Amino acid sequence: MKKIKRIISFFLVIALLSGLSIMPSARTADRVGSLLDSYTPDTAGVFTLTSSSRIYIISDTAPDDGILKTASLIARQAGTHFVFDGETPETVYGTAETAEKGDIILHLDENSSLADEGYMLDVSDKAVITAKDERGLIYGFGTLMKILSDSSSVARFSAQDEPDTKQRVVMLDCGRKYFTAEWIMNFIRQISWMGYNTLELHFSEDGGFRADFWEKNCYGDAHGDGIPYSPVNDFSWLCGSHVQSWVKDPYRNDPDKDKYLTTQELISICNVAKEYQIDIIPSFDSPSHMDYITWKFEQHYKAGAPYYKYAFIYDGKEYAAKSTKGCINYTDTTGAASPTWPYYTTIDITDGSMAKAFVFALYEDIADFFKEFAGSTDFSIGADEVNLSNSKVKWKYSAFPGYINDLNRMLNEKGYTCRMFNDFIGSSTYNKGSNGKAAYKFDDNIEIMYWTSDFNATSGKYKTSVWKAEFFWETETGTSNDYGDGGRTLYNCIGSNCYYVLRVAASNTSYPNMDARNPDNKNWSFYASTEQFIYENWYPADMAAKGVYIQNAKDVPGESVGGGYFLLWNDYAALNTEAEIWNGVKDNTGTSNYFYSLFDRMWSNSIKMWNTDINETVSYSDFALIRSDFGYFPGFTSCSKEAQLPDAPEISPAVPEDIPEILSVELISDITPLGKLTGIVATTSVSVNSLTVTKNGQDITLSEICSSVQVLQDRTVRVWYLNFEETEKGNHIYILHGNESLTAPFTVTIA
């Protein structure tokens, strides 16, 4: 187990925190090292970062675009360290032999035995980061920067770390609440710094649709593949927001009402995500959570003169409404001046309906946009919290599987794998047949975001209306005959552990007017999502109903765990500003003195996805001390201001290409007596890895040959020593050959 590997580091941290005297850089390294899979200190020397240190790419030839972009980012981040004084360090490539003391060496080894995104750090007089992919290099460099956060030197050490969880996702609800593009781009930089690899952008919610994908001046061929991005429809009229009827005063006044991200801002967000190796998952929830969209749709039709001339196209067919009554919502409720929950929250998903075509047309445009500008491969279709209790509902649950399967197949054709929440597909109220198995068939390749468990941690009771996690991963041949929808990939989104929610309880509840992030507020299960509880209890495989958190007790098998989430929901958009969310905020509901730190909770979430059992070797109090030093990403100035990173470097060969390959050939003695060895010293560039000698076109047998890399007159070269014996007196002309094609003649006199 990983905890065995970390045991030495654990005792080092205990000693450090107990007050033993030790150099600051070693203390920092040991503390950070305690969080890694393995860490071995070596006090035999130090690594020192200086203004002459270089970012050094191991490559015999000019590196390709992927590693160049990663090395450029690493160099710019390195430039924020105080030794570089805001200047980007020199960035070069070459063979390992030409790296110099103080260099940070990036070794991309696709044949490495490391796991994906893992890395090794071998820090001696140089700092070598080895990984099999570019994310691993970024994470390895991040660890080195954390260790050198307040120092330029560190005692030698070796370390290795690999994530335990494949996809580490942060979901940002930017549908209810408006975030500036700069905030989101900084958020991407921050989650990369924290070890996440994916951002899910949830831009559509009951409270708004805050992303414009339809600015024509931004259309173009983003990939240079000759296929320009150009949506069929223009749904930009949809962008905006409103406050849902259930939001209580004084939080109904949204200062960012109707603000949304422009197409160019979305493209910029995608570009930053690609730079930091963060995948983007578009998140568009249907058929429910569409309160704003259904209301806006009806208002848009009403505004027409006449309204029915407005139309859109889906799958080559034109659609238009003939009445505003029940226009696209799932009841026959007449359109209102302001929406009233729940009549607008869900759409009409009946086959052939205008509502289904409209939403599918939206999905198509969104899918095309993120495929073009972000290269996205996953799509979150939500499909949660559908309310079928109203007597005027137009459809029954039997329509739901067809809607979801049609949507899934359409997005599959566009190169996406779909995921949805577990509650409605896993509803034992609607989706359970007489044989105890699922009554309806959903496509096997749909993945599950498991957010609501059949166990309620607050009440301590089991909910029979929700299928257990085993429902999604056990098959008919499993241990429980009740299950049979197995083989799906699951993502841990459990609300009681993974939710950060901006909301305040109503005055008529058990915990009136109390902030949802308050651990005393048990109106919702996510009261337990504190930094300490997450660290001590949560891990991605724990989705099953247990009541207590015991590792390996009904855990989802590793092959079925696709990843874990941290979800930022903004039910009350006006509760905090984006700066307050970023910096943390003291409880302002007047019920406690709690301080709500988004990133402290996320650090706990992230570390448990890298090292699932870390809480067994490092206590939460110790982790909190270590985490507090990590801070914000390199180049951070303010959450809503552009990051300050130095300019991208020019990447050049470590050994200038204009240096001759064979620099000099010298004899140890000008005249060599017959029968004595002839000694030759040759100086070449380091790229020369073989030397031979010929005379009259015939190879000379060398009795000795050796070489070493040396620095002569500030230039790194390879110095060769050769010996051979000539059997005839006189002047003899020889030719020195380097790498079989380079030549240099020299003369030997035999007396």
N, C-alpha and C positions, 0 to 999 in steps of 0.2 A: 504493500500500500504506500501511497505517497507520504503518509504521515511518518513512516519509518525513515524515508529519505530525508525528511525535514527535522528529525529528532535532534541532530547536532545543532542545527540552526536555532531550534527552539531553546536549547539550553544557553546558547550564546545570547539570545535576546533577554532571557531571564537574568543573566548575569549583568547585561548592559543596563536593564531597567532597575537593577538593584544597586546601581551606583558605582560599579567598577570603573576605574580610570582607563580610558582607551582613547586613541586618536579619533577625532570627529568623523573623518571619512570612513574609517573602519567600522565605527558604530553605525553609521548610516547604511553601509553595505550589509552588515550583519542583520540589521532590522529588516531591510528590504528582502534580503536573502531568505529570511524565515518564512516568507510568503510564497517562495518558489518551490518547484518539485525537488530540486536539489541545489545545494550551495556549499562550496568548499573553500574556506579562506586560506590564503597563503601569505604568511608574513615575511617572506623572503625578499620582498621588494615592493615597489609601488608603480602604479600607472599615473602619469601626470599629463593632463590636458594643457596645452600651451597654445599661444596664438599661431604657432607654426604647425600645429596638428592638422592632419588632412582627413577628409572622408575618402577612403580608399576602397574602390570596387575591385574585387578579385576577378579579373577577366583577361584572357590572352588577346582578345580583340575588342574593338569598340562595342560596348554593351548595347543591348536592344532598348527599345522605348520603355518597356515596363520597368526594368531595374534603373534606368536613367531617371524616370519620374520619381521613383521611390528614393533614390539617392539624393535627388535634388531637394525633395521634401526634408529628408533627414539633415542635409547640409544647412538648409534654412532654419530648421529647428535648432540645430547645434549653434548657429550664429547668435542665438539669444542668450547663450551662456556667457557669463561675464568675461571669460578669458578672450573671447573674440570681439568684445566691445561692439556688438551689433553688426559685425561684418561676417559675410558668409565664408566659411573656411574653404581653402583650396580643395577641389574635388577631382580625383584622378582615378585612372584604372591601370591595372598591370598585373604581373605575376606576383605571387606571395613574397618572393625573395626581395622585391624592391620596396616593400612597405618599410616604413621607418618608425623609430621610437616616437610614441605619442599619437600615432595614427589610429583612427577608428576605422576598422576594416569590415567591409560588408561582403560576406561570402554566401552567395546564393548557390546552394547545392541541391539540385532537384533529386539527386539520388540518396540524399540523407535519410537515415532511419528515423528522423524526427517526425512527429505527427504534423499534420497541416497546421500552420500558424504558430507552431512551436519554434523555439530558438535555443541556441547555446551561446553563452558568454564565456570567453576565455580571455581574461584580463591579466596581462603581464606588463612588459614595457609598452605593449600595444594592446588595443582592445578589439578582439575579434568577435564579430557577431555572425553566427552561422545559422541559416534557416533554409528550408526547402521552398519557401515562397516569400513574396514580398511583404505580406502582412507580418510574417515572423520577424523580418528585419526591422519593421516599424516597431513592433512590440519589444524586441530585444533592445533597440536603441532607447525606447522609452524607459525601460528598466535602468539602463546605464545613466540616463539623464536624471532619473529620480535619485540614484545613488550619489551623483555628483551635483545635486541641487544647490549646495552651499559650499562646495569645495572644488578644487581643481585636481586633487590627488586622491587616490584610493589604494589601499593595500591590495595586492594581487589576489585574485579569486577566480574560481570557475563556477558556473551556474547553468542550470537548464530549467526550462519551463514550457509546458504545453497545456493548452486549454482542455478541460474535461468535457466541455460542451461545444458542439459544433457551431450553432448559430446563437449569438448573444445579442438580443434585440432590445432596443428602446423604442417604445411607441409614444409618439407625441401627438396629442389631441390639439391640432391647430385648426379644427373645424369650429368648435365652440369658441375658442379664444384665438385672437389674432396675435401672432408673433412676427416681429420684423424679420426680413430675410437675413439680416446680419446676425440676429440672435440665433437663428436656426443654423447658419453656417458655423458660428462659434460653438453651438451645441454639438455639431458633427465633429469638430476638432476635439472637443472635450470628451465625447464618448470614445473616440479613438484612443485618447490618452488613458482612458479608464479600462481599455481592453475589450470594448464591445466591437462588433463588426457589422451591425445592421441597424438602420433607422427605418421605422415604419411611420410614414407620414399619413396621419388620419385627418384629412383635410375636409371631410364632409361629416356633419353630425346634425342632430335635431336643432342645434343652435346656429347653423350656418354652413355655407359652402364657400370656402375661403381660398380658392385657387383658380386662376384663369389660365386655361390651357389653349386659348384660341386667338391670341394676338397674331395677326397675319404677318406683321413685319418681322416676327421671330421664326417664321417657317423657313426651312432650308434643309440642306443635306448635311446633317450633323456628322455623319460618319464618312462622307466622301464616297459612298457606295453607289451614288447615282440614283438613290431612292429618297426623294425629299419627304419630310414630314408635312402632311397637309390634311387636316381633318375635314370630313365632308360637311359637318354642321358647325354652327357657331353658337355655343351655349354660354357665351360670356355674360349674357343677361342674368344668368343664374347666380353669379357671384354676389355675396353679401352675407348678412346675418340677421337674426332677431333673437330676442330673449324669450325662452320658453315660459309658458304660463306658470310652471311650478317653481320657478326661481323666486326666492323670497326677497323682500326688501331687507336691507338697503343695497342689494346686489343686482338690481334690475337695470341699473344705469351703466351700460357697457361703454367705456370711453373710446373703444375702438370699433364701435358699431359700423358695419358695412365695409370695414377694411378687409383686404384680401391680398394674396401674393400674386404679382403679375407674372406673365409668362417668362419674361426675361429674368425675373428674380428666381423663378423655379429652375430655370436653366443654370443660373449661377449656383444654386444650391446643389444641383446634380453634379456640377463640375467640381465643387469642393469635396463632395462625397467620393467622387472617383479619385481625386488627389490623395485623400486619406484612406483609401481602400475600404470605404464604408458602403455596403450595399443599401439600396433604397427599396423598400416594399411599399407600393401604393396601397392605401387602405380606404376603400369605399364600401360602406356598410349598407346592405339591402337584404330583404325588402323592408325591414324596420329601420328605426333611427333616421327617418326621412321627413321629419316634421317640417323643417324649413323648406326642403325641396318641393314637397307637395303643395305647401302654401304658396311659395313663390311661383310655381308652375301655374296655379290657378289665377294668381294676380296678373301674371304676364298675359295670359289669354284674355282676361277681362279688359286689359289695357288696349287691346287691339281695336281697330276700327275698319271692318268688324273683326272680332277676335279670331273667328274660325279660319281666316285666311292665313294665320300663322301656322307653319308646318315644319316638320323635321323629317329627315330621311334615315331609315334603318334598313339594312340589307336590301337596298335598292328600291324600297317602297316608301312612299310619302304618307305621313300620318298627320291628322289634324283633329282637334277636339270639336265636337258639335254642341257641347253643353259644359258649363262650368260646374254643374252639379256632379259631385263624385268624380271629378275630372281624372285624377290618377290615383287618388287614395282608395283604400280598400273598403270604404263605406259609401253610402249614397248621400253623405252629408253635404249640404250646400256650402259653397265657398264662403268664407267669412272674412271680415276686414282684418282680423288678427286671429292667428291659429289657436285652437283649443285642443289640448291633449285629451284623449289619445287619438282623436279621429283623423289626424293628419300624419301620425307617426309611421304608418305602414302603407305601402302602395298596393295596387291591384295587380296581382301576378298571374291572373288568368291568361292562358295561352291565347295569343292573337290580340291581346289588349293593347291599347295605345300606351298604357303605363309601362308595361314590360318592354315594349320596343324603345320607349324613351330612355329608360334606365340602361338597357343594353347598349344603346347608342352612346350614352355617357361613358359606360365601361370601355367601349371600343376606343374612344378618343383618349381616355386616360391611359389605357394600356399602350396605345401607340406612342404617346408622349414619353412615358417612362422607359419604354423599350428603346426609343430613339436617343434620348438624352442621358439616361442613367444606366442603360443596359440591364434593367431589372428583369428578374426571372421568377419572382414570387409575387403573388397578389393576394391581399387579404380581403375577402368578400363579406366578412362579418357574419351576417345571418343570425344574429342573436336577438333575444328579448322581443320576440314577436307576440303580439297580443291578439288572440282570437276569441276573446270573451264577449265582444260587442255583438249585439243581435243583428246589426246591419252589415256585418262582414260579408263581402262578396265571395270569398273562397274558403275552402276547408284545408286542413293539413295535407290532404292528398295532393294538392296542387304544388306544395312546397318542394318535394323531391324533383319534380320535373323542372321547376324554375332553377333550382340550384344546379342540376346536371346540365341543363342547357347553357347556363352561364359558365360553368366549369369548362365545358367543351369548347365554347367560343374562345375563352381565354387560353385554353391549351393550344389551340391553333395559332395563337399569337406568341407562343413560346413561354407561357406562364404555368407554374404550379400553384394551385389555389389552396388557401387555408380558410377555415371558418371557426367560429366559436362553437363550443360543445353543447350549449344548453338546449337549443331547439332541435338540432339533429339528434341529440342524445336525450330527448324528453321521453321519459317512460310513460308520461301521460298521453302523448300523441303517437309516439313511434314505438309501440310495443304490441306485438301480435298475441294471439291466444296461445301460441307455443312458447311464449316467454322470450322470443327473439325479436329483433327489429322487424317492424311491420313493413317498412319501406326501404327500398334499395337506393343508396347514393353511390356515386362513382367511387371506385376503390382508391383512386389517386388523390382524393381530396384530403388534405391534412387538417389536423384538429388543434385549435388553441383552447386548451382546457383551463377555463377560468372559474367555473362554479362547480364546486365539489358536492358530492352527495352528503358530505358531513359538514354541519354548521358549527364552526369552532366557538361561536358566541353562545349558542343554546346548548351545545353538547349533544344535539340530536341529529339523526340521519334523515335525509330528505329522499323519500321514495320517488319523487318526480324527476330525479336526475340520475342518469346512468352513471355507474362507477367508471373510473378510468379504464378498467379491464375490458369494458365493452368495446373500446376502440382498438385494443391491441391483442386481446385473446381471440382465438378462432373457435370454430365448432369443435375442434379436437382438444380444446383447452380444458382446464380443470372445472370450469363452471358452464353448465349447459345453458345458462341464461344469456351467455355472450355469444357473439357470432359476427360482429362487424369488424373483426380484427384485421391486423396487418397495416393499420394506419400509422403515420408519423404524428407524434404528439408534441406540442410545445407547452411548457409550463407557464401559464398566465394566472395562476391561482390568485384570486382577488385578495385573500387574507394575507398574502405575502408579497405580492408584486405590484400593488396599486398605490399610487400617490394621487389623491383626489382633492381638487379644490371644490369644497362644498361645505355648507353649514346646515346643521340639523334644524328642522322646523321647530317652532315653539311648542307644538302639541305632541312632541315625541318624548321618549324616555330620557333623552339627553338634550334638552332644548337649547337651541342656539349655539351648540358646540361644534367646533371645527371637526371635519371628518378625519383630519390627520392626527387628532388628539387620541392617544392610546386609551384614554378614559371613556371615549365615545363608542359605545357598543351598538349604536343604531345600525352600523354596517360592519361586515366582517373585516374590512381592511383597516380597522383601528389597530390591528396587530402589525401592520407593515412599518415598523420602526427599524432603525438601523441595527439595533442590538438583536431584535427578534429575528430579523432576516439572517443575520450572521450566525446566530446560534441554532436556528431551527430549519431554515429553508435550504433545499437543494433541488436541482432541476428534475430529478427522477421521482420526486415526491409529489404525486398527483392523486394517489389513491386515498380512499377514506380510511383514516386510521384513528382520528381523534387525538392521537399523540404523535409526535414526530420521531419515529424510530427508523434509522437507516436500514435499508434492505427489507423492510416489512411492507410487502405489497408495492414495492417500487415498480415503476414502468421499466421494462428491460432497456438496456442501453441502446440497442439497435433501433428501438422505437422512439427514442427521445431525439427529436430534431433540434431542440434548443430550449432556451428560456427567455423570459421577457421581464422588462420593467416598464410599467405603463403609467404615463402621466395623463390623467383625465382632468379636464377643466370644466366641470359641470357649472360652476359659477365663475364665468370669465372675469367678472369685475372684482373678484375677491382679492387677487394680488396682481401687481404689475409684472411684466416679464423680468424686470430687474430683481424684484422681490423673490420671484421663483428661483432665479439663478443664485442669488446671494443667500437665500434662506430668510425666513421671516419669523418673528415672534408671534405667538398666538394673539390675534386681535379680536377674538370673540368675547374676551373678558372672563373666560372660564378657567384659565391656567396660565402658567408662565413658560409653557413649552416653546422651544425653538424648533421650527420645522426646516430641516436641511434636506433639500432634494438630493444633493450629491453625496452626502453621508449615507443616505439610504442606498443610492446607486452603487457606491463603493462596496457595500456589503453584498449587494446583489451580484456585482461583477466578479468579486473574488471567489464567491461560491460557485461560479460557473467555470472559473479557471482551476480552482483547487477545492473540490467538493467537500473534503473533510478537514479543511484548514482550521475550523473551530475546535478540533480535537487536539491540536498541537499549539495553537496560539489563541490565547483568551481574547474576548472581545475588547477588554480594556487595553490590552497590548496592541491589538490591531488598530484601535482608534488612535493611539499615539503615532503609530507608523503612518496610517492613512492621512493624518493631519498635515504631514509634511509634503504630500504629493501635489496639493494645490491644483492650479489650473494649467492648461496646456501651454507649451512654449509659444510665446508671442501674444499671450492674452493681455489685453489692456482693460476692456470693459465688455460686458455681455452683449451690448448693442452697438459696439464700435468695431471697425475693421481690425483684424489681428495684425500686429506689427512684426512681420518677419522680414529679414533681409532679402535682397534680390536673389533670384535663382542663379546658381553658379554655372560657369562654363566648364564642362567636363572634358579633360584632356588626358593624354597618356602620361603615366608616371615618368616614363623615360621618353624625352622628346624624340619624335620620329626622324628628325633631321640629323641626329647623331650617327656617324658611321658605325656599322656593326662591328668591324674590327678596327680598334682604335690605335693599337701599337703592337709591334713585335720586337722584342729585345732579346739579345743573347746574354747569357750569364758571363761568357768569356768570348772576346772577339776571335781568338785563336784557340782551337781545341786540339790537344795532342791526339795522335792516332791511338785508338783503343780506349779513349775516355768518352764518357757520355756527353752528348751535346745538350746543354740546358737552355730552355727557351721560356721566356715570360711573355705571355700575350694578354693584352687588355681588350676586352670586348664589351659590347652592351650586354645587359643581363638577359636579353631575349635570345642570345646565342647559347644553345644548350649542348652542342657537340662540336669538337674540333678534330680534324685529321690532317696529316702531312703527306704530301706526295713529292716524288722526284721523277722527272721524265715520264709523268703519267702513271707511275707505279706507287702504290701505298707503301709508306715507311712504317715498319713495326715500331710502335712507341713502347718503350720499356716502362714508362711511368706517365700518368696524366692525372691531374687533380685541379679543382677550381674552388673559388670562394667569392661571395659577393662582398664588395668593400665600397667604402665611400672615399673617393679620391678627389680632392679639390672641389668639395661640395657636389660631386656627381656620383651617383650610384652606378657601379660597373661590376663586371665579373672578371676576376684575375685568374689566369690559367698558368699552370706549371707543367711543362712537357720535357721528357728526356728521350733521346734515341741515340744509337751508336752508328757512326760512319766508318767503313772499313778501308777507304782509299784516301790518300793524301790529295790536297789541292783545294780549289774553290768549288763549292757545290751550291747550286741554286735549288731551293725548295719552295713549295707553295703551301701556305697554310689555308685550310678550307674550314669555313664555319657554316654550320647548318646545311652542309652539302653544296651550297650554291655561292657562298661568299668566299672570296680569295684574297690572299695577301702574300706576295713573294718575299723571301729573305735568303741571305747568303751565309754559308758557314765555311770557314777556312780550317782545313785539317792540316796540321804541321807534322 
